[in-house]
């Protein structure tokens, strides 16, 4: 069974933290989230190593309609080039798969039944359209999800409202595969200090307001009969 403690640690990762996976230490450089109106949501952490290799750690939360229960999965995703993806569906249109798929996704066309990438065949399974959020703001995103026949590898295509399209090769991972979760002590110290300052400012404001009310009450008592 996955460690609840480890899952909690992973969920609290933010930019500046570090985590070890596959014997390699990864730096957390960004955190974002995504959700749609059907109860599907993900949390996403961008992980990078010293040699600039990068992955996305994904925590997926999905609700099943037939059985009212929530399923949580963890994935590790790597962006791949659009040139590594192909499909027979584009032979009658154009060799520019990237443009054709972006248009199809943004215009709500029927997903293509299967694609090929990295020597594997992937079959369409589901799509989502929702809101992506990070520190920079929020944006609309449509995602088509494909899986190989053994359901071990995922091909995800993301189309953005601003015209960007990205392709990702994804595999399922377990939280216990990660270790040595390290929080940025400077960040934690800064957060703690900021919290103390906010509490101190709030307390000072409360004291000033109390004095104003007290003085106001005394004035009313003295001059109230005039």
C-alpha positions as CSV (number, residue, x, y, z in Angstrom):
1,X,0.0,0.0,0.0
2,X,1.3,3.5,-0.8
3,X,2.5,5.4,2.2
4,X,0.1,8.1,3.2
5,X,2.9,10.0,4.9
6,X,4.9,10.0,1.6
7,X,1.9,11.1,-0.4
8,X,1.3,14.0,2.0
9,X,5.0,15.0,1.7
10,X,4.8,14.9,-2.1
11,X,1.6,17.0,-2.1
12,X,3.3,19.7,-0.1
13,X,6.2,20.1,-2.5
14,X,6.7,23.6,-3.8
15,X,9.3,25.5,-5.8
16,X,12.7,25.4,-4.0
17,X,12.1,21.9,-2.5
18,X,13.9,18.7,-3.6
19,X,13.0,15.1,-3.9
20,X,14.9,11.9,-4.9
21,X,13.6,9.5,-7.5
22,X,15.5,6.8,-9.3
23,X,18.6,7.6,-7.3
24,X,18.7,11.1,-8.7
25,X,17.9,14.3,-6.8
26,X,15.3,16.5,-8.5
27,X,14.7,20.2,-7.8
28,X,11.1,21.4,-7.7
29,X,10.9,24.5,-9.9
30,X,7.2,25.0,-10.3
31,X,3.8,23.9,-9.0
32,X,0.4,24.2,-10.8
33,X,-3.1,22.6,-10.7
34,X,-5.8,21.8,-13.2
35,X,-9.5,20.9,-12.9
36,X,-12.7,20.6,-14.9
37,X,-16.4,20.6,-14.2
38,X,-16.7,16.8,-14.0
39,X,-14.6,16.4,-10.9
40,X,-11.3,15.6,-12.6
41,X,-8.3,17.4,-11.2
42,X,-4.5,17.2,-11.2
43,X,-1.7,18.7,-9.2
44,X,1.5,19.1,-11.2
45,X,5.1,19.6,-10.1
46,X,7.9,20.5,-12.6
47,X,11.1,18.6,-11.6
48,X,14.5,19.3,-13.0
49,X,18.0,17.9,-12.5
50,X,21.4,19.7,-12.7
51,X,21.8,18.6,-16.3
52,X,18.5,20.4,-17.2
53,X,16.5,17.2,-17.7
54,X,12.9,17.7,-16.7
55,X,9.8,15.7,-15.7
56,X,6.3,16.5,-14.5
57,X,5.1,14.7,-11.4
58,X,1.3,14.5,-11.6
59,X,-1.2,13.6,-8.9
60,X,-4.5,12.8,-10.6
61,X,-7.9,12.7,-8.8
62,X,-10.8,11.3,-10.8
63,X,-14.4,10.5,-9.7
64,X,-16.2,7.5,-11.1
65,X,-19.8,8.1,-12.1
66,X,-21.0,4.5,-11.8
67,X,-19.5,4.0,-8.3
68,X,-19.3,7.1,-6.2
69,X,-15.6,6.9,-5.2
70,X,-12.5,8.9,-5.8
71,X,-9.4,7.4,-7.5
72,X,-6.0,8.9,-7.0
73,X,-3.1,8.1,-9.3
74,X,0.5,9.4,-9.6
75,X,2.4,9.7,-12.8
76,X,5.7,10.9,-14.1
77,X,5.5,12.7,-17.5
78,X,8.2,13.9,-20.0
79,X,7.5,16.2,-22.9
80,X,8.3,14.7,-26.3
81,X,8.6,16.3,-29.7
82,X,5.6,16.5,-32.0
83,X,7.8,14.9,-34.7
84,X,7.8,11.7,-32.7
85,X,4.0,11.4,-33.0
86,X,2.3,10.1,-36.1
87,X,-1.1,8.9,-37.3
88,X,-2.8,7.6,-40.4
89,X,-5.5,10.1,-39.9
90,X,-3.3,12.9,-41.2
91,X,-2.3,11.3,-44.5
92,X,-5.3,12.9,-46.3
93,X,-4.8,16.4,-44.8
94,X,-1.3,17.6,-44.1
95,X,2.0,16.5,-42.8
96,X,1.7,19.2,-40.1
97,X,0.2,17.1,-37.4
98,X,0.8,19.7,-34.8
99,X,-1.3,22.3,-36.5
100,X,-4.1,19.8,-37.5
101,X,-4.4,18.4,-34.0
102,X,-4.4,21.8,-32.3
103,X,-7.3,22.9,-34.6
104,X,-9.2,19.6,-34.0
105,X,-8.8,19.9,-30.2
106,X,-9.7,23.6,-29.9
107,X,-12.7,23.3,-32.2
108,X,-14.1,20.2,-30.3
109,X,-13.7,17.7,-33.1
110,X,-13.8,14.0,-32.6
111,X,-10.5,12.6,-31.2
112,X,-8.4,10.5,-33.5
113,X,-8.9,6.8,-32.5
114,X,-5.2,5.9,-32.2
115,X,-1.7,7.5,-32.6
116,X,1.8,6.2,-32.8
117,X,4.7,7.5,-30.7
118,X,8.1,6.2,-29.5
119,X,7.6,2.8,-31.2
120,X,4.2,2.2,-29.5
121,X,0.6,2.4,-30.6
122,X,-1.7,4.4,-28.4
123,X,-5.5,4.2,-28.3
124,X,-7.8,7.1,-27.3
125,X,-9.4,6.8,-23.9
126,X,-10.6,10.1,-22.6
127,X,-10.5,13.9,-22.9
128,X,-10.9,16.8,-20.5
129,X,-11.4,20.5,-20.9
130,X,-10.8,22.7,-17.8
131,X,-8.8,25.4,-16.1
132,X,-5.0,25.3,-15.4
133,X,-3.7,27.5,-12.6
134,X,-0.2,28.5,-11.4
135,X,1.5,31.5,-9.8
136,X,1.3,33.4,-13.2
137,X,-2.5,33.1,-13.4
138,X,-4.9,30.7,-15.1
139,X,-5.6,29.5,-18.6
140,X,-7.9,27.1,-20.5
141,X,-6.6,23.7,-21.5
142,X,-7.9,20.7,-23.5
143,X,-6.3,17.3,-23.0
144,X,-6.6,14.1,-25.1
145,X,-5.4,11.0,-23.3
146,X,-4.2,7.8,-25.1
147,X,-3.0,4.5,-23.6
148,X,-1.0,1.6,-25.0
149,X,-2.7,-1.8,-25.2
150,X,-1.3,-2.9,-21.9
151,X,-2.2,0.3,-20.2
152,X,1.3,0.9,-19.0
153,X,2.2,4.0,-21.0
154,X,0.2,7.1,-21.6
155,X,0.4,9.7,-24.4
156,X,-1.1,13.0,-23.4
157,X,-1.7,15.9,-25.8
158,X,-2.5,19.3,-24.4
159,X,-4.0,22.1,-26.4
160,X,-4.0,25.6,-25.0
161,X,-6.3,28.5,-25.7
162,X,-3.3,30.7,-26.8
163,X,-2.4,28.2,-29.6
164,X,0.3,26.1,-27.9
165,X,0.2,22.3,-28.1
166,X,2.4,19.9,-26.2
167,X,2.9,16.1,-26.3
168,X,3.9,14.0,-23.2
169,X,4.9,10.5,-22.6
170,X,3.7,9.4,-19.2
171,X,4.0,6.3,-17.0
172,X,2.4,5.4,-13.7
173,X,4.5,5.7,-10.5
174,X,4.1,5.0,-6.8
175,X,4.6,7.6,-4.1
176,X,6.9,5.2,-2.2
177,X,9.3,5.3,-5.2
178,X,10.2,8.8,-4.0
179,X,12.4,9.5,-1.0
180,X,14.4,12.2,0.8
181,X,11.8,14.9,0.4
182,X,13.6,18.1,1.4
183,X,11.9,21.4,2.1
184,X,13.7,24.7,1.4
185,X,14.5,25.8,4.9
186,X,14.9,29.4,3.8
187,X,11.5,29.4,2.3
188,X,10.0,27.8,5.3
189,X,11.8,30.3,7.6
190,X,10.5,33.2,5.4
191,X,7.0,31.8,5.5
192,X,7.1,31.4,9.3
193,X,8.5,34.9,9.7
194,X,5.8,36.4,7.4
195,X,3.1,34.5,9.3
196,X,4.4,35.9,12.6
197,X,4.5,39.4,11.2
198,X,0.9,39.1,9.9
199,X,-0.2,37.9,13.3
200,X,1.7,40.7,15.1
201,X,0.1,43.3,12.7
202,X,-3.3,41.9,13.3
203,X,-2.9,42.0,17.1
204,X,-1.7,45.6,16.9
205,X,-4.7,46.5,14.8
206,X,-7.1,44.8,17.3
207,X,-5.5,46.7,20.2
208,X,-5.8,50.1,18.4
209,X,-9.5,49.3,17.6
210,X,-10.2,48.4,21.2
211,X,-8.7,51.7,22.4
212,X,-10.7,53.7,19.9
213,X,-13.9,52.0,21.0
214,X,-13.0,52.5,24.7
215,X,-12.3,56.2,24.2
216,X,-15.4,56.6,22.2
217,X,-17.5,55.0,24.9
218,X,-16.0,57.3,27.6
219,X,-16.7,60.4,25.4
220,X,-20.3,59.3,25.0
221,X,-20.7,58.7,28.8
222,X,-19.3,62.2,29.5
223,X,-21.1,64.2,26.8
224,X,-24.1,61.9,26.2
225,X,-26.4,64.1,28.3
226,X,-25.8,67.2,26.2
